[in-house]
Amino acid sequence: MVEQADWKNSAEMKKTFRKADVVGKQTVFDIGGNKCRLIAIIHYGARRVLVQHVLTHSEYDRGQWKK
């Protein structure tokens, strides 16, 4: 889905992934039946998604990924 996408901004991305949340410059995706979080930076102009973290729900809640 991501490889085929041509999103121009976060509003377009959210049409594909409704539960994704933009947190600062990062985008948080719920994956694995809401058991895990994938944190990425999306460069819309370059059509690139850079995965920063894949965390369990409890690791995500600790907030270390925000630093």
Beta strands, then each sheet from edge to edge (+ up, - down):
strand 1: 21-23
strand 2: 26-31
strand 3: 36-43
strand 4: 48-56
sheet 1: 1+ 2- 3+ 4-
end
